[in-house]
Amino acid sequence: MNGTDGTGRAPGLGEASAPGRVAGPDEGIGAAELALAARNHGLPLEALRYDITPPGLHYVLVHYDIPAIPAMPAIPTGPDAPAAGPDGWRLTVDGRVRRPLDLDVAALRERPAVTHRVTLECAGNGRARLSPRPVSQPWIVEAVGTADWTGVPLAALLAEAAPVDGAVEAVFTGADHGVERGTEQDYRRSLPLPFAADPARGVLVAYAMNGAPLPPQHGQPLRLVVPGWYGMASVKWLTGITVTDTPFTGFQQAVAYRYRQSPDDPGTPVDVIAPRALMIPPGFPDFMSRTRVVRPGPVPLAGRAWSGHGPVTRVELSTDGERSWTDAEVTADPGRPWAWAAWRTAWTATPGPYLLTVRATDATGRSQPLTAPWNRGGFGNNLVQRVEVLCVT
């Protein structure tokens, strides 16, 4: 990694502080964005029917390459046998700590484990719906998924390492390496130390997803899971945790994930997930337009809703162009505060075209907007979902 703070520049590759590009008025999605869309993938919205997203359907965003993982040794069998990890993979906890740690995956698995059901959402979800469009991974609304993540509480590891007085942040380093806007870097992010070290926040160093070892695209063998925050905070392929006594100013923290309105705007950090509701697509689809086709009569409508600011307390549906709204039934599990809630209602369809709109409101009073909240990075666009439906006889 170039530079002590992760902001070293690769020669001839531009300025690290250059703002993200915004598409021109008539500029369509280009080949580079299509290539990003091909290697990353979103949740097929019909998979919202699952309480827990199957790993192959959970959204994936990989900034650089999926790292080469060392060979996995033979895994011991039997109900009490510890699960092994890949040969040579280490996690260090160092920096401003009294007792540095150097652990392999097997040592982590021997520690007391917890499982949290957590909904993760990409900060750029909704970017492709903005105008002018920020040029990057062109998400529509599908960059989300919910899994049961198993691992060691980050708070327990930090307590074991014992940060010194005056420590302020924990910096997390992933094994994925690349160049972004002129900056050659390992992917790195930080969390405030009081947040990271608070057991109530539920932050995990995870090694399993839905009861099985992490798949390669989801961070095998170790990743961070930060409940309630957008996915950029949940560093994958985790190799190091460094406690610092100064704020981290690496690229992904100080440059990339910021809400900015103009190139010279320093912006504010992207962090907690804004409320959103999504609908399981009703009926059946037109192949190209994805317009939904239903028959006249009662049509069950259902989906999921979530927010990092608190539980979703209300989901509303409009079937008349947002002139009126009706409340859906919301079902949340209070024992799983970081997972999406289910919602459901019914609609009686008559022949004709419709635009169904769904929006969520959380316990803090935050609600989805009817117009998109624009910023140069395309982050946090929790515009209401609108679903075109055609009722035919």
ZITA-V409205 format. One record per helix or strand of 2 or more residues. SS is the DSSP state (@ for helix, = for strand). FROM is the first residue (numbers start at 1). TO is the last residue. If there is no record, write none. Layout:
ss=SS from=FROM to=TO
ss=SS from=FROM to=TO
//
This chain:
ss=@ from=31 to=39
ss=@ from=45 to=49
ss== from=90 to=95
ss== from=101 to=104
ss=@ from=105 to=109
ss== from=114 to=121
ss=@ from=127 to=129
ss== from=144 to=153
ss=@ from=154 to=161
ss== from=169 to=180
ss== from=183 to=192
ss=@ from=193 to=196
ss=@ from=199 to=201
ss== from=204 to=209
ss== from=212 to=213
ss=@ from=216 to=218
ss== from=223 to=225
ss=@ from=231 to=233
ss== from=238 to=244
ss=@ from=251 to=256
ss== from=258 to=259
ss== from=268 to=269
ss== from=276 to=279
ss== from=284 to=285
ss== from=292 to=295
ss== from=297 to=306
ss== from=312 to=318
ss== from=326 to=327
ss== from=329 to=331
ss== from=341 to=349
ss== from=352 to=362
ss== from=385 to=392
//
